[in-house]
Amino acid sequence: MFADRVLSGMRPTGSLHLGHYHGVLKNWVQMQHEMECLFFVADWHALTTHYDTPQVIEQSVWDMVIDWLAAGVDPAHSTLFIQSRVPEHAELHLLLSMITPLGWLERMPTYKDQQEKLSGKDLSTYGFLGYPLLQSADILIYRATQVPVGEDQVPHIEFTREIARRFNHIYGREIGFEEKAEAAIKKMGSKKGRLYSELRTKYQEQGDDEALLAAKALLDEQQNLSHGDRERLFGYLEGSGKMILSEPQAMLTAASRMPGLDGQKMSKSYGNTISMREDEESVTKKIRTMPTDPARIRRTDPGTPEKCPVWQLHQVYSSDDTKQWVQQGCTSAGIGCIECKQPVIQGVLDEQRPMRERAQYYLDDPTLVKNIIADGCEKARELARDTMRDVREAMGLSYS
Ligand code: SF4
């Protein structure tokens, strides 16, 4: 229905580490050249679990934006903004809550999981129960078509699609819809109008998805249709109502395989991280002292790389030649562990160097970051206002 638009956010609950870089940010950097991208600081989401430590959120917001910029997220190619600076998210969240069955939220698999995981916190709050709906509002307000998520978040996208469908079903009905849609087809001109009708019939009678895509592409090209007519014709393709909110697709991202210093997945909760901009001395020390194959007690003992956390880091940072050197040297006790760790140290430092340089540029002049965010919030608000105009109108709230 709308041109491809990606939305992705991160909760500001602490500094970012290399797991975030490999798992999320590298993907953002690549996507920003391929599609329209909106990246946001999900500060309201952070409050759903960190409501009693607001100071962490405040500090993390700016550090996190600098981490994004350091990773190569480019404000010339993507829109960066802070969720709470676009209050329309809250309005849409509230309005969607009017039509959201409580059971849909209570059944979200992450609801119980997270409550169990964060058992030290009282998460029997209204905000925590409703956070998937806030996420839906974040997505729907920008009419995002693609949302990069890991496997565990797929139910949230499915939930968002259901909310959009329910909204369109309740509010997309209008008196004389079919007549208005037929009138809109005439406005496309006889040739394109006929093509639209043929593709619509093909889709509705034969379930031909390609015909649906072709019809959508045809509508995207139409310059002479009003926004309302376009929505009507998108809705007319698939049903009998206006499509006010568009259903997003989950863009499944591979789970980050970035290992931490102990061989488990890199995660703040395991205390096994290297921060994205950690200083060289600290990185070197952390890797030098990280555990190795427990069976390799003496330098003269041969080791098994597959049982060693350092080997996992070689998978990320080393060339095939180096990996062969490790295999050969470790299993024959030809190299020591400190020697083996050196290419990993070098790999991490080489990766971090340009990040540190980019970050320094923004640390030297924090107003640059504030301006990037101010611009991004303004752009995001414009898009959000567009959607809210339609939502308010559909819900009988546009008083003019
Ligand atoms: S030589 Fe390398 S792979 Fe082998 S145990 Fe030591 S650090 Fe691990």
Boltz pocket constraint, residues with backbone or C-beta under 6 A from the ligand:
constraints:
  - pocket:
      binder: B
      contacts: [[A, 292], [A, 293], [A, 296], [A, 303], [A, 304], [A, 305], [A, 308], [A, 309], [A, 310], [A, 311], [A, 326], [A, 329], [A, 330], [A, 331], [A, 335], [A, 336], [A, 337], [A, 338], [A, 340], [A, 341]]
      max_distance: 6.0
